[in-house]
């Protein structure tokens, strides 16, 4: 079936007439528009084949896809000594940070500490080959580790025989496969469904929950369920304060030292700007300094201890050397059934943390990340990692910030971090035996503290969108009083519901005309650009909402462009969700401002509809309604990109409704700033954009007004700015106006679509021109009738 037949089929389904498409493709002549100066342009509708061709696979497209899977090919051959030095410094710096963090976060996941080192090593080793971000670091993170720990506890309650390591590795493998699939099919756009407010709420709630859960370990308190709701952990910890042990001295002092070093380094950075790098690296390595100091203290106190449980305070204990747990992860039906309910949460958190962090640092450092490719990187890391003993890994905010500030030059810096982690696994495991557990708790609390959204940021959210701040606090409070999972789901679903509500309840705007005046200083400053005589150009037309809901000055009087002409602007698209709201608003306003063309259109009382019963019995119908009749409606489509069958049917129904209201006159429908060819096709299929055959026969006065622009090799120069590209004031042809444009002219929109206009002023001009032409012709006919009647009277 051809495109034309499809269009006619849809037109019949919508009860519209499309004969004019073939009968009127040439515009009526207007002014001096000889063929030598004006070209005819007939707009062609897009076809289904043209649309499908955009998705046709090509050899070039396949090569581009394969190349995009390995972004390092774009920069690896430009690698140089300067880049190498920057990557070594940044990689080694992050390596000293990730070792204590990795072991601490593994404990959050209910795993032995070495699993944190395995996870960090794999992330740094593999990410660089697939990376589109030079700053991001993949490895253990506090939030993901806490979620893994919660999943391990929940699964072991139902299946005690399953080991925590097997659960964590299976979770990483399955979630990695899902992320890898999403990335390979280039569906990274899914991350756009997670708004910033959901991310910040989730990070804040999770940070508070994790920090509160580490307080008992910081104080050496046992017997507190740190996986319960945060408020319960706080209450139980306060009750157990008398049970505080010597661990508190190691934990609290370590926490105070971490914050003390950071404060001093920040202060000295401001006092000594010339030594900024020195103080930065000193502050960055504070975790390594603190953990080494407390390892030394612990060794001096517990040097004769052979078993960790005999120590004066709780210590980490034996950490196996090398990759003792390497091998294929255990995957069977029992594990899959056990972890299946928690896979969505795991996948969401992996995506949320990594993409949010990589986008943020991409903007800071002036590069653009590819979300789909980043999911490939995270997915491949989590697929390969479990074979070396890793659990789910994603981007880390704190280590990414350190890496960025350390002057990283390329993603290859991760290799040098992996070398540091590898050395720790083979050379420092004996030292790890003496790490105080309370000091690791201090490191966790110190790290997650940076994830809490600052009050000034929340205040910025409030100034931007108050209702989203309600969602933010709702997510944080729900996380504190229940768990992290509920907080994530609440913020994401609430944000999507808010988006749908705003779209569903979209309010359009009725526009009116105002005159905008330029200042004298502006005229003088731009006199050369505007040309001679510009002193007289003191005003231009603008169109503002008549109710000033856009914040414009309410003292400015906004007037109707012409009696009976209405301009309506859509605010948030035009789809099946909001079309009813738009159309109801449009009809109500049009019928309130404009009167029916025939006031006594119902001969009998019984002929009137129930919703327009007219005057009460004994009263006369008011035939002195001073409102104008409805003549034209101009729709501003600047915010509309796509339409659907429902919205088009709604527009057709309203056109028919207003035609009956304005009968015997017909309402003209003009459209301004249509941005999409498929939207034009939908409108013309519904009978808009041109005047129908019946109306052409009934309206010989019709004279379309087109917007013309220069075409060909000779560029036209804007008389105001001198810019050959700026053509914002395109004039209609007539009275030699086209002579200011060198070369040939052609219409901006097709001459077979005279009711599609380049902007609102052009649409208003066209509508008014048609109305005034008709009124002048009606007046002329009336005068001729009067003159004929006078002659008949004289001859009689």
C-alpha positions in Angstrom: 0.0 0.0 0.0 1.5 3.4 -1.0 1.9 6.3 1.4 -0.8 8.2 -0.3 -3.3 5.4 0.1 -2.3 5.0 3.8 -2.9 8.7 4.2 -6.3 8.5 2.6 -7.2 5.5 4.7 -6.4 7.4 7.9 -8.2 10.4 6.6 -11.4 8.4 6.0 -11.0 6.9 9.5 -10.9 10.5 10.9 -13.7 11.7 8.7 -11.7 14.4 6.9 -11.3 15.7 3.4 -7.9 15.7 1.8 -8.7 16.5 -1.8 -6.9 19.8 -1.6 -3.5 18.1 -1.5 -3.6 17.4 -5.2 -5.8 20.3 -6.4 -3.9 23.2 -4.8 -0.1 22.8 -4.8 0.7 26.1 -6.4 0.3 29.3 -4.4 -1.7 32.3 -5.7 0.5 35.0 -7.1 1.4 37.8 -4.7 3.2 40.9 -5.8 6.2 40.9 -8.1 7.2 37.3 -7.9 8.4 36.3 -11.3 9.9 32.9 -11.9 13.3 34.4 -12.2 13.3 35.6 -8.6 11.1 33.1 -6.8 11.3 29.4 -6.7 8.3 27.2 -6.0 8.7 24.8 -3.1 6.2 22.0 -2.5 6.8 20.1 0.8 7.1 16.3 0.5 5.7 14.2 3.3 8.0 11.7 5.0 7.4 8.0 4.2 7.5 4.9 6.3 10.3 3.5 4.2 12.3 6.7 4.9 11.7 6.2 8.6 12.8 2.5 8.5 15.9 3.3 6.5 17.2 5.1 9.6 17.5 1.7 11.3 18.9 -0.2 8.4 22.2 -1.8 9.3 25.3 -0.8 7.3 28.9 -1.8 7.1 30.0 1.6 8.3 27.5 1.4 11.2 28.8 -2.0 12.2 32.4 -0.8 12.2 31.5 2.2 14.2 29.7 0.0 16.7 32.7 -2.3 17.1 35.0 0.7 17.4 32.8 2.2 20.1 33.2 -0.9 22.2 36.9 -0.2 22.7 37.2 3.6 23.2 40.9 3.3 24.1 41.8 3.1 20.4 41.0 6.8 20.1 43.8 7.8 22.6 46.2 5.0 23.2 48.4 5.7 20.2 48.8 9.3 21.5 50.1 8.2 24.9 53.1 10.1 26.0 55.5 10.6 29.0 53.5 13.5 30.4 50.3 11.4 30.5 52.3 8.5 32.0 53.6 10.6 34.9 50.1 12.0 35.7 48.5 8.5 35.5 51.2 7.0 37.8 50.7 9.7 40.4 46.9 9.4 40.4 47.0 5.6 40.2 49.3 5.2 43.1 47.5 7.8 45.2 44.2 5.9 44.7 45.9 2.6 45.4 46.9 3.8 48.9 43.3 4.8 49.6 41.5 1.8 48.1 43.4 -0.8 50.2 41.9 0.1 53.6 38.6 1.1 52.1 38.3 -2.2 50.2 38.9 -4.3 53.3 36.5 -2.2 55.3 33.7 -2.4 52.7 34.1 -6.2 52.4 33.2 -6.4 56.0 30.0 -4.4 55.2 29.2 -7.1 52.6 29.5 -9.8 55.3 32.6 -11.2 53.5 36.2 -11.7 54.6 38.4 -8.6 54.0 40.4 -10.1 51.1 37.3 -10.1 48.9 37.4 -6.3 49.0 40.9 -6.4 47.5 39.9 -8.9 44.9 37.0 -6.7 43.8 39.1 -3.6 43.7 41.9 -5.3 41.7 39.5 -6.5 39.0 37.8 -3.2 38.6 41.0 -1.2 38.2 42.5 -3.9 35.9 39.7 -4.1 33.3 37.9 -0.8 33.3 40.4 1.2 31.3 39.9 -0.8 28.1 36.1 0.0 28.0 36.1 3.4 29.7 34.7 6.7 28.3 35.7 8.5 31.6 39.2 9.1 32.7 38.2 9.8 36.3 35.9 7.0 37.4 37.2 4.2 39.5 35.3 0.8 39.7 35.6 -1.2 42.9 34.1 -1.7 46.3 31.7 1.0 47.5 29.9 1.4 50.8 26.4 1.4 49.6 26.7 -1.6 47.3 28.6 -3.5 49.9 25.9 -2.8 52.5 23.2 -4.0 50.0 25.2 -7.2 49.3 25.5 -7.8 53.0 21.8 -7.4 53.5 21.1 -9.8 50.6 23.6 -12.3 52.1 21.8 -12.2 55.5 18.4 -12.5 54.0 19.4 -15.5 51.8 21.2 -17.3 54.6 18.1 -17.0 56.8 16.2 -19.2 54.2 19.2 -21.2 53.0 21.8 -21.5 55.8 23.9 -23.9 53.7 24.7 -21.3 51.1 28.1 -19.6 51.8 28.2 -15.8 51.8 31.0 -15.8 49.2 28.9 -17.9 46.8 25.9 -15.6 47.1 28.0 -12.5 46.5 29.8 -13.9 43.5 26.6 -15.2 41.9 25.0 -11.9 42.4 27.9 -10.1 40.7 27.9 -12.5 37.7 24.1 -12.3 37.0 23.8 -8.6 37.5 27.0 -8.1 35.4 25.4 -10.1 32.5 22.3 -7.9 32.6 24.4 -4.7 32.6 26.5 -6.0 29.8 23.5 -6.8 27.7 22.0 -3.4 28.3 25.2 -1.8 27.3 25.8 -3.9 24.2 22.3 -3.1 22.8 23.0 0.5 23.5 20.1 1.0 25.9 22.0 3.3 28.2 19.2 5.8 27.8 17.4 3.8 30.5 19.4 5.6 33.1 17.6 8.9 32.3 14.6 7.5 34.1 16.5 8.0 37.4 16.5 11.8 38.3 19.0 13.7 40.3 16.7 14.0 43.3 16.4 10.2 43.5 20.2 9.8 43.4 20.9 12.4 46.1 18.1 11.1 48.3 19.4 7.6 47.9 23.0 8.5 48.6 22.1 10.6 51.6 19.8 8.0 53.2 22.3 5.2 52.5 25.2 7.2 54.0 23.2 7.9 57.2 22.2 4.3 57.4 25.7 3.0 56.9 27.3 5.6 59.3 24.8 4.8 62.0 25.4 1.1 61.5 29.2 1.5 62.1 28.9 3.3 65.4 28.7 0.1 67.5 31.9 -1.3 65.8 33.5 2.1 66.4 32.8 1.8 70.1 33.4 -1.9 70.4 29.8 -2.6 71.3 28.5 -6.0 70.5 25.0 -7.4 70.4 23.4 -4.6 68.3 21.7 -5.6 65.0 23.4 -3.1 62.7 21.2 -4.3 59.8 18.0 -3.1 61.4 16.4 0.2 60.6 18.6 3.2 61.4 16.4 4.5 64.2 16.5 1.1 65.9 20.2 1.0 65.6 20.5 4.4 67.2 18.2 3.4 70.1 20.0 0.1 70.7 23.4 1.7 70.5 22.4 4.3 73.1 21.1 1.5 75.4 24.4 -0.4 75.0 26.7 2.6 75.7 27.7 1.1 79.1 29.2 -1.9 77.2 31.7 0.3 75.4 35.2 -1.3 75.3 38.8 -0.2 74.6 38.0 -0.3 70.9 36.3 3.1 71.3 39.7 4.7 72.0 41.1 3.3 68.7 38.0 4.1 66.8 37.1 7.6 68.0 40.7 8.8 68.0 41.1 7.5 64.4 37.9 9.3 63.3 39.0 12.5 65.0 42.4 12.3 63.3 40.9 11.7 59.9 38.7 14.8 60.2 41.6 16.8 61.8 44.0 16.1 59.0 41.4 17.0 56.4 40.5 20.3 58.1 44.2 21.3 58.5 45.0 20.4 54.9 42.0 22.4 53.6 43.0 25.4 55.7 46.7 25.3 54.6 45.6 25.0 51.0 44.0 28.4 51.3 46.8 29.8 53.3 49.6 28.5 51.0 48.2 28.4 47.4 51.7 27.9 46.1 51.9 24.6 48.0 48.4 23.5 47.0 49.5 20.2 45.5 51.5 19.2 48.6 48.5 19.8 51.0 46.2 18.0 48.6 48.2 14.8 48.5 48.8 15.0 52.2 45.0 15.2 52.8 44.3 12.5 50.2 46.6 10.0 51.9 45.2 10.6 55.4 43.5 7.2 55.4 46.7 5.4 54.6 48.6 7.4 57.2 45.9 6.8 59.9 45.6 3.0 59.1 49.4 2.6 59.2 49.6 4.5 62.5 47.0 2.3 64.1 48.5 -0.9 62.7 51.7 0.2 64.5 49.9 0.9 67.7 48.0 -2.4 67.4 51.2 -4.3 66.8 52.9 -2.8 69.8 49.9 -3.7 72.0 49.2 -7.2 70.5 52.6 -8.3 69.2 52.5 -11.5 71.2 49.0 -12.4 70.1 48.8 -15.3 67.6 45.0 -15.5 67.3 42.8 -12.5 66.6 40.2 -13.2 69.3 42.9 -12.9 72.0 43.8 -9.3 71.1 43.2 -6.4 73.6 40.7 -5.0 71.1 39.1 -6.5 68.1 41.5 -6.7 65.1 41.0 -7.8 61.5 42.8 -11.2 61.8 44.4 -13.3 59.2 44.2 -12.2 55.5 45.1 -14.9 53.0 48.0 -14.1 50.6 47.2 -13.9 46.9 44.0 -15.1 45.1 43.1 -18.0 47.3 39.4 -18.0 46.2 39.9 -17.8 42.4 37.7 -20.1 40.4 34.3 -20.4 38.7 31.5 -19.1 40.8 28.8 -21.5 42.0 25.7 -21.1 39.9 22.7 -23.4 40.5 19.0 -23.2 40.7 19.0 -22.8 44.5 21.2 -19.7 44.4 19.4 -18.2 41.4 16.0 -18.5 43.1 17.5 -17.1 46.3 19.0 -13.9 44.8 16.4 -13.3 42.0 14.1 -11.0 44.2 17.1 -8.8 44.9 18.5 -8.6 41.4 16.5 -5.4 40.4 17.8 -3.5 43.4 21.4 -4.6 42.7 21.2 -3.6 39.1 19.6 -0.2 39.9 22.3 0.6 42.4 25.1 -0.5 40.1 23.7 1.8 37.4 22.8 4.6 39.6 26.1 5.1 41.3 28.3 4.6 38.3 26.5 6.7 35.8 25.7 9.6 38.2 29.4 9.8 39.2 30.8 9.5 35.7 28.4 12.1 34.3 29.2 14.5 37.1 33.0 14.3 36.6 32.6 14.4 32.8 30.9 17.8 33.1 33.6 19.0 35.6 36.5 18.0 33.3 34.8 18.8 30.0 34.2 15.5 28.3 31.1 13.5 27.5 30.6 9.9 28.7 28.7 7.2 26.8 26.2 5.7 29.3 25.8 2.5 27.2 29.5 2.0 27.0 29.9 2.6 30.7 27.4 -0.1 31.3 29.5 -2.4 29.1 32.5 -1.6 31.3 30.7 -2.2 34.6 29.0 -5.3 33.2 32.2 -6.9 31.9 33.9 -6.1 35.2 31.2 -7.9 37.2 31.1 -10.8 34.8 34.8 -11.5 34.9 35.4 -10.4 38.5 33.7 -13.3 40.3 36.2 -15.7 38.7 38.8 -14.1 40.9 36.6 -13.8 43.9 35.0 -10.4 43.4 31.5 -9.3 44.5 29.4 -6.5 42.8 31.5 -3.5 42.0 30.6 0.0 40.6 31.9 3.5 40.6 33.2 5.1 43.8 32.6 8.8 44.4 35.3 9.4 47.0 38.1 7.6 45.0 36.9 9.2 41.7 37.2 12.6 43.3 40.7 11.8 44.6 41.8 10.5 41.2 40.5 13.6 39.4 42.2 16.0 41.8 45.4 14.0 41.6 45.8 15.0 37.9 44.8 11.8 36.1 45.3 12.0 32.4 43.8 8.8 31.0 41.8 5.7 32.1 45.1 3.8 32.1 45.8 5.1 35.6 43.7 2.2 36.8 46.5 -0.2 35.9 48.9 1.4 38.4 46.2 1.2 41.1 45.8 -2.5 40.3 49.5 -3.0 40.7 49.4 -1.4 44.2 46.5 -3.7 45.2 48.3 -6.7 43.8 51.4 -5.8 45.9 49.2 -5.5 49.0 47.7 -8.9 48.3 51.1 -10.6 48.1 53.3 -8.5 50.4 51.2 -6.8 53.1 48.8 -9.4 54.2 50.8 -10.2 57.3 50.5 -6.5 58.3 46.8 -6.5 57.8 46.4 -8.9 60.7 46.8 -6.1 63.2 44.3 -3.6 61.7 41.9 -2.5 64.5 38.3 -3.2 63.4 37.2 0.1 65.1 39.7 2.0 63.0 38.2 0.4 59.8 34.7 1.5 61.1 36.1 5.1 61.5 37.3 4.9 57.8 33.8 3.9 56.7 32.1 6.6 58.7 34.5 9.2 57.4 34.1 8.0 53.8 30.3 7.9 53.7 30.1 11.3 55.4 30.9 12.9 52.0 27.9 11.2 50.4 25.4 13.2 52.5 23.8 16.0 50.5 24.9 19.4 52.0 22.1 21.7 53.3 23.0 24.5 50.8 22.4 22.0 48.0 19.0 21.0 49.4 18.1 24.7 49.6 19.0 25.0 45.9 16.7 22.1 45.2 14.0 24.0 47.2 14.5 27.1 45.1 14.3 25.1 41.9 11.5 22.7 42.6 9.9 22.6 46.1 7.9 19.5 45.5 11.0 17.5 44.6 12.5 18.4 48.0 9.5 16.7 49.6 10.4 13.6 47.5 14.0 13.9 48.7 13.2 14.0 52.4 10.6 11.3 51.9 13.2 9.0 50.5 15.8 9.8 53.2 13.3 9.3 56.0 12.0 6.0 54.5 15.5 4.8 54.2 16.2 5.7 57.9 13.0 4.1 59.2 13.0 1.0 56.9 15.8 0.2 54.5 17.7 1.4 51.5 15.7 -0.6 49.1 12.4 1.1 50.0 14.0 4.5 49.8 15.3 3.9 46.2 11.9 2.6 45.0 10.0 5.5 46.6 12.1 8.3 45.1 12.2 6.8 41.6 8.5 6.0 41.4 7.5 9.3 43.0 9.7 11.2 40.5 8.1 9.3 37.6 4.6 9.9 39.0 5.4 13.7 39.3 6.6 13.7 35.7 3.4 12.0 34.5 1.3 14.3 36.6 3.0 17.4 35.2 2.5 16.1 31.7 -1.1 15.1 32.3 -2.1 18.4 33.8 -0.2 20.6 31.4 -1.6 24.1 31.0 -1.3 25.9 27.7 -1.0 29.7 27.4 -3.2 32.1 25.4 -0.9 34.7 24.0 -1.5 38.4 23.3 0.5 41.1 21.5 2.6 43.7 23.1 5.0 46.3 21.6 8.6 46.0 22.9 10.7 49.2 22.7 14.4 49.4 22.4 16.4 52.0 24.4 18.1 54.9 22.7 21.5 53.7 23.9 20.8 50.4 22.2 19.9 52.1 18.9 23.0 54.3 19.0 25.2 51.3 19.9 23.9 49.2 17.0 23.3 52.0 14.5 25.8 50.7 12.0 24.5 47.1 12.2 20.8 48.2 11.8 21.5 50.6 9.0 20.4 54.1 8.2 17.0 55.1 9.5 17.2 52.7 12.4 16.4 55.6 14.8 12.8 55.2 13.8 12.7 51.5 14.6 11.7 51.9 18.2 9.3 49.0 18.6 8.7 45.4 17.6 5.9 43.0 18.3 6.2 40.2 20.9 3.6 37.7 22.1 3.2 37.1 25.9 0.7 35.1 27.9 -2.4 37.2 28.5 -2.5 36.2 32.2 1.2 36.9 32.8 1.8 33.5 34.4 5.3 33.5 32.9 6.3 36.2 35.3 6.2 39.1 32.9 5.2 42.5 34.2 1.5 42.4 35.0 1.2 46.2 34.4 1.9 45.7 30.7 -1.4 45.5 28.8 -1.5 42.4 26.5 -3.9 42.9 23.7 -5.6 40.5 21.3 -3.8 40.4 17.9 -7.2 40.8 16.2 -10.8 40.4 17.3 -11.7 36.8 17.1 -8.1 35.5 16.6 -6.7 33.4 19.4 -3.1 32.2 19.9 -2.6 29.1 22.0 0.8 27.8 23.0 1.3 24.2 24.2 3.6 24.0 27.2 4.7 20.4 27.4 4.2 18.5 24.2 0.8 17.3 22.8 0.1 13.6 23.4 -2.7 11.4 24.5 -1.9 12.2 28.1 -2.6 15.9 28.0 -4.6 16.5 24.9 -7.9 16.4 26.7 -6.7 19.0 29.2 -5.4 21.2 26.4 -8.5 20.9 24.2 -10.9 21.6 27.1 -9.0 24.7 28.0 -8.9 25.9 24.4 -12.7 25.4 23.8 -13.6 27.0 27.1 -11.5 30.1 26.5 -12.6 30.5 22.8 -16.3 30.2 23.7 -15.9 32.6 26.6 -14.2 35.3 24.6 -16.0 34.9 21.3 -19.7 34.7 20.6 -21.5 32.4 18.2 -21.8 33.9 14.7 -25.6 33.5 14.8 -27.1 34.5 18.2 -30.6 33.3 17.3 -29.4 30.0 15.7 -32.2 28.0 17.4 -35.7 28.8 16.0 -37.5 27.1 18.9 -36.8 26.7 22.6 -36.9 22.9 22.3 -34.2 23.0 19.7 -31.7 24.3 22.2 -29.3 21.8 23.7 -29.5 21.1 27.4 -26.1 22.6 28.2 -27.2 25.9 26.5 -30.8 26.4 27.5 -30.8 30.1 26.8 -32.9 32.7 28.8 -35.5 31.8 31.4 -39.1 31.6 30.4 -40.6 35.1 29.8 -37.2 36.6 29.1 -35.9 37.7 25.7 -32.7 36.4 24.1 -29.9 39.0 24.3 -29.1 39.8 20.7 -26.6 42.6 21.6 -23.6 40.4 22.5 -20.6 42.7 21.8 -18.0 39.9 21.8 -16.3 39.2 18.5 -17.1 36.1 16.5 -14.6 33.3 16.3 -12.4 33.7 13.2 -9.0 32.0 13.6 -7.0 29.9 16.0 -3.2 29.9 15.9 -1.4 27.0 17.6 2.2 27.5 18.7 3.9 24.1 18.2 7.3 25.2 19.3 7.2 22.8 22.3 5.6 19.9 20.3 7.8 17.4 18.7 5.6 14.3 18.3 1.8 13.8 18.1 -0.2 10.6 18.2 -3.6 9.4 17.0 -5.4 10.4 20.2 -4.1 14.0 20.1 -5.0 14.3 16.4 -8.5 13.0 17.0 -8.9 15.5 19.8 -7.8 18.3 17.5 -10.2 17.2 14.8 -13.1 17.0 17.3 -12.4 20.5 18.6 -12.2 21.8 15.0 -15.6 20.4 14.3 -17.0 21.7 17.6 -15.8 25.2 17.0 -16.9 25.1 13.3 -20.5 24.5 14.6 -20.1 27.3 17.1 -18.9 29.7 14.4 -21.3 28.5 11.7 -22.0 29.6 9.0 -18.4 31.0 9.2 -15.5 28.6 9.3 -12.6 28.9 11.7 -9.1 29.0 10.2 -6.4 26.9 11.9 -2.9 28.2 11.7 0.2 26.4 13.0 3.5 28.0 14.0 7.0 26.6 14.5 6.3 22.9 13.7 9.6 21.2 14.2 9.0 17.6 13.0 8.1 16.4 9.5 6.0 13.5 10.9 4.0 16.0 12.9 3.3 17.9 9.7 2.3 14.7 8.1 -0.1 13.9 10.9 -1.7 17.3 10.8 -2.2 17.2 7.0 -3.6 13.7 7.3 -6.1 15.2 9.7 -7.0 18.0 7.3 -4.9 20.8 8.7 -2.3 22.9 7.0 -4.2 23.7 3.8 -7.7 24.9 3.0 -10.2 22.2 2.0 -11.8 22.0 -1.4 -15.2 23.1 -0.2 -13.8 26.2 1.5 -11.8 27.1 -1.5 -15.1 27.2 -3.5 -16.8 29.3 -0.9 -13.9 31.7 -0.2 -12.6 33.3 -3.3 -11.0 35.9 -1.1 -8.4 33.5 0.3 -4.9 34.9 -0.3 -2.1 33.0 1.6 0.9 34.8 3.1 4.2 32.9 2.8 7.6 33.5 4.5 10.4 33.6 2.0 14.2 33.2 2.3 17.1 33.4 0.0 18.3 30.2 -1.7 21.2 29.3 -4.0 24.8 30.4 -4.0 24.3 34.0 -3.0 24.0 34.3 0.8 21.6 36.9 2.2 22.8 39.2 4.9 20.7 40.1 7.8 20.3 43.9 7.8 20.5 44.1 11.5 23.5 42.0 12.5 25.3 41.5 9.2 25.2 37.7 9.9 24.8 35.7 6.8 23.2 32.9 8.8 20.7 35.0 10.8 17.4 35.1 8.9 15.0 35.7 11.8 13.0 38.4 10.1 11.9 36.8 6.8 9.5 39.1 5.0 6.5 38.1 2.9 6.8 38.7 -0.8 5.1 41.9 -2.1 5.7 45.5 -2.9 9.4 44.9 -3.7 10.2 43.6 -0.3 12.0 40.7 -1.9 14.5 43.0 -3.5 16.5 43.3 -0.2 17.4 39.6 -0.7 20.0 39.0 -3.4 19.6 35.8 -5.4 16.5 33.6 -5.6 13.8 33.3 -3.0 11.8 30.3 -1.9 9.2 29.7 0.8 10.5 28.4 4.1 7.6 26.0 4.3 5.9 24.2 1.4 3.5 26.3 -0.7 1.1 23.3 -0.5 0.9 23.9 3.3 0.0 27.6 3.5 -1.3 27.3 7.1 2.1 26.1 8.4 4.2 29.1 9.4 7.7 29.7 10.5 6.7 31.5 13.7 3.8 33.1 15.6 4.2 36.6 14.0 4.0 35.0 10.5 0.9 33.0 11.5 -0.8 36.1 12.9 0.0 38.1 9.8 -1.4 35.4 7.6 -4.6 35.1 9.7 -5.2 38.8 9.8 -4.5 39.2 6.1 -7.1 36.6 5.3 -9.7 38.1 7.6 -9.3 41.6 6.3 -9.3 40.5 2.7 -12.6 38.7 3.3 -14.1 41.7 5.1 -13.1 44.1 2.3 -14.6 41.8 -0.3 -17.8 41.4 1.8 -18.0 45.2 2.1 -17.5 45.6 -1.6 -20.2 43.1 -2.4 -22.6 44.9 0.0 -21.9 48.2 -1.6 -22.6 46.8 -5.0 -25.8 45.3 -3.8 -26.9 48.7 -2.4 -25.9 50.4 -5.6 -27.9 47.9 -7.6 -30.9 48.3 -5.4 -30.8 52.1 -5.9 -30.6 51.7 -9.7 -33.5 49.3 -9.6 -35.6 51.8 -7.5 -34.8 54.7 -9.9 -35.6 52.6 -13.0 -38.9 51.5 -11.3 
